[in-house]
Amino acid sequence: MMKKQLLCCCIVSVLFLGGCSKKEEPQTVQDEYSDVSGSGESETETETVATSPVILSKTAVQPLPLIDSDILGNFPEDNYQYPSPARFPLDTVDRREDHDLRTFDQVATILRQNLKLRNDQIVVMGRESGPMDGMDQVLFDLTSDQLYQSANNLAINYVRMLKTPIIKPKGEFETTEQYQLRVEQTQAELKAYQVDYDVNLLQNALNKAMRRLYIKGGFADPDYQYNADQGILTLKIEENASSRRLETLLTLSMAAADAQELVKGSGWARAYIMDFKQNHLKVSGVLFFKFRSQITQQQRVGGESLIYTQVYKPIKFEQKSIDSWAEPNDDFTTQPFQDVLNSPRNQFEFGLKHYLPAETYTKQWEAKRQQAE
């Protein structure tokens, strides 16, 4: 049975089942991942916040160099492979209204609480489209380590950016003592905002430039196969970003009624649960979620409900991808799928080992620009 969890925004607070009209609400079945015995507000107040494991201490990196008195000089292009922390700040993933239930930050908080995720687990589902439309170029592509490289670079550069003081030169009518005092004050204020590179920051980096991971586009049903005798669902999901194309095959054990609701219903997106162990990431599960607009009978106030399934452990997780600009002669239809559940890419080590410094990237970019001239 598909275990749906329902959260409703009624007026201003997030409520669990029982907080709104029950006529249209599905039954909530508790499982090993969730406990919906009270409101999200009270649960948050009594719950002790677990410390996110640190990947790299802020003391292990130096501030970014200023180029023409600006950090952005280190990131001369809007490059999804090497995103700028100034354009993609990691304090939040979605910069939208505080009470917008659709944001990554809201959904991730709800899922982490109700699924009782450990502090070494990460949620990857992408963000809802917003202020950075057109810059969401990252696909959840595990056929290479490009996704991990990009997120790792972004997270470390963000930590470095927060350590970088931007101090205006000494003013014409400013004494040396006044200037030194201003420098000291700026540096002291900067320390209050510095952060370590931890698992939570990595989660934000993975989701920041990634679109919401819907299972289908438009009104068409997703491509799927269902073996009713064995209770096995295989979803085929196609995604594109610029010249890149990605196909994903997810094979899951799922009851017929739940599979039918998933493939025939609208608005479903997926969220991957990833385990972080010894600076490596690996997919351990996937769940599906969607939003439903509703009006309460008593208040007649519009709101939204977040519905999500249990966490499924994939039987198979396979992908293939292509960049038609870089590989114009490759036939994508004949390209085999890769097993990304047990891929060597899972051995990518987050931290300084595979970090491409902004200084090195800037030199590489400048060399390519000169060659093109």
DALINSUL-V412087 format. One record per residue. N is the residue number from 1. RES is the residue in one letter. PSI is psi as a letter, one per 20 degrees, with the letter a starting at -180 (NA if undefined). Layout:
N_RES_PSI / N_RES_PSI
This chain:
1_M_p / 2_M_p / 3_K_o / 4_K_q / 5_Q_p / 6_L_p / 7_L_p / 8_C_p / 9_C_n / 10_C_o / 11_I_e / 12_V_i / 13_S_q / 14_V_p / 15_L_q / 16_F_a / 17_L_p / 18_G_i / 19_G_h / 20_C_a / 21_S_p / 22_K_j / 23_K_h / 24_E_j / 25_E_p / 26_P_q / 27_Q_q / 28_T_p / 29_V_o / 30_Q_q / 31_D_a / 32_E_i / 33_Y_i / 34_S_q / 35_D_o / 36_V_l / 37_S_i / 38_G_a / 39_S_q / 40_G_h / 41_E_g / 42_S_h / 43_E_h / 44_T_h / 45_E_h / 46_T_i / 47_E_p / 48_T_p / 49_V_p / 50_A_q / 51_T_p / 52_S_p / 53_P_p / 54_V_p / 55_I_g / 56_L_p / 57_S_q / 58_K_h / 59_T_i / 60_A_i / 61_V_q / 62_Q_q / 63_P_q / 64_L_q / 65_P_q / 66_L_p / 67_I_o / 68_D_l / 69_S_k / 70_D_q / 71_I_h / 72_L_i / 73_G_i / 74_N_i / 75_F_m / 76_P_i / 77_E_q / 78_D_n / 79_N_o / 80_Y_h / 81_Q_h / 82_Y_m / 83_P_q / 84_S_p / 85_P_i / 86_A_h / 87_R_h / 88_F_m / 89_P_q / 90_L_j / 91_D_h / 92_T_r / 93_V_g / 94_D_p / 95_R_n / 96_R_a / 97_E_q / 98_D_h / 99_H_j / 100_D_o / 101_L_i / 102_R_i / 103_T_q / 104_F_g / 105_D_g / 106_Q_g / 107_V_g / 108_A_h / 109_T_g / 110_I_g / 111_L_g / 112_R_g / 113_Q_g / 114_N_h / 115_L_i / 116_K_l / 117_L_q / 118_R_r / 119_N_i / 120_D_k / 121_Q_q / 122_I_q / 123_V_p / 124_V_o / 125_M_i / 126_G_r / 127_R_q / 128_E_q / 129_S_q / 130_G_c / 131_P_h / 132_M_k / 133_D_p / 134_G_i / 135_M_j / 136_D_n / 137_Q_i / 138_V_p / 139_L_q / 140_F_m / 141_D_o / 142_L_j / 143_T_i / 144_S_r / 145_D_j / 146_Q_g / 147_L_g / 148_Y_g / 149_Q_g / 150_S_g / 151_A_g / 152_N_g / 153_N_g / 154_L_g / 155_A_g / 156_I_g / 157_N_h / 158_Y_g / 159_V_g / 160_R_h / 161_M_g / 162_L_i / 163_K_i / 164_T_o / 165_P_p / 166_I_o / 167_I_p / 168_K_q / 169_P_r / 170_K_p / 171_G_q / 172_E_h / 173_F_k / 174_E_p / 175_T_r / 176_T_h / 177_E_g / 178_Q_g / 179_Y_g / 180_Q_h / 181_L_g / 182_R_h / 183_V_g / 184_E_g / 185_Q_g / 186_T_g / 187_Q_h / 188_A_g / 189_E_h / 190_L_h / 191_K_h / 192_A_h / 193_Y_i / 194_Q_q / 195_V_q / 196_D_q / 197_Y_o / 198_D_a / 199_V_h / 200_N_h / 201_L_h / 202_L_g / 203_Q_g / 204_N_h / 205_A_h / 206_L_h / 207_N_i / 208_K_g / 209_A_k / 210_M_p / 211_R_q / 212_R_p / 213_L_m / 214_Y_q / 215_I_i / 216_K_q / 217_G_q / 218_G_b / 219_F_i / 220_A_q / 221_D_q / 222_P_q / 223_D_p / 224_Y_r / 225_Q_p / 226_Y_p / 227_N_o / 228_A_h / 229_D_h / 230_Q_i / 231_G_l / 232_I_p / 233_L_p / 234_T_o / 235_L_p / 236_K_o / 237_I_p / 238_E_p / 239_E_q / 240_N_q / 241_A_o / 242_S_c / 243_S_j / 244_R_q / 245_R_p / 246_L_p / 247_E_p / 248_T_p / 249_L_o / 250_L_p / 251_T_p / 252_L_q / 253_S_o / 254_M_p / 255_A_q / 256_A_g / 257_A_h / 258_D_g / 259_A_g / 260_Q_g / 261_E_h / 262_L_g / 263_V_h / 264_K_i / 265_G_r / 266_S_q / 267_G_j / 268_W_p / 269_A_r / 270_R_q / 271_A_p / 272_Y_p / 273_I_p / 274_M_p / 275_D_p / 276_F_o / 277_K_p / 278_Q_l / 279_N_j / 280_H_q / 281_L_q / 282_K_p / 283_V_p / 284_S_i / 285_G_r / 286_V_q / 287_L_r / 288_F_q / 289_F_q / 290_K_r / 291_F_q / 292_R_p / 293_S_q / 294_Q_r / 295_I_p / 296_T_q / 297_Q_h / 298_Q_g / 299_Q_h / 300_R_k / 301_V_p / 302_G_q / 303_G_a / 304_E_q / 305_S_q / 306_L_p / 307_I_p / 308_Y_q / 309_T_r / 310_Q_r / 311_V_p / 312_Y_p / 313_K_o / 314_P_p / 315_I_g / 316_K_q / 317_F_o / 318_E_q / 319_Q_q / 320_K_q / 321_S_r / 322_I_q / 323_D_o / 324_S_h / 325_W_g / 326_A_h / 327_E_m / 328_P_h / 329_N_i / 330_D_p / 331_D_o / 332_F_h / 333_T_h / 334_T_i / 335_Q_p / 336_P_q / 337_F_q / 338_Q_q / 339_D_o / 340_V_i / 341_L_h / 342_N_l / 343_S_q / 344_P_h / 345_R_h / 346_N_i / 347_Q_j / 348_F_p / 349_E_o / 350_F_q / 351_G_b / 352_L_h / 353_K_g / 354_H_j / 355_Y_p / 356_L_o / 357_P_q / 358_A_h / 359_E_g / 360_T_g / 361_Y_g / 362_T_g / 363_K_g / 364_Q_g / 365_W_g / 366_E_h / 367_A_g / 368_K_h / 369_R_g / 370_Q_h / 371_Q_h / 372_A_i / 373_E_NA
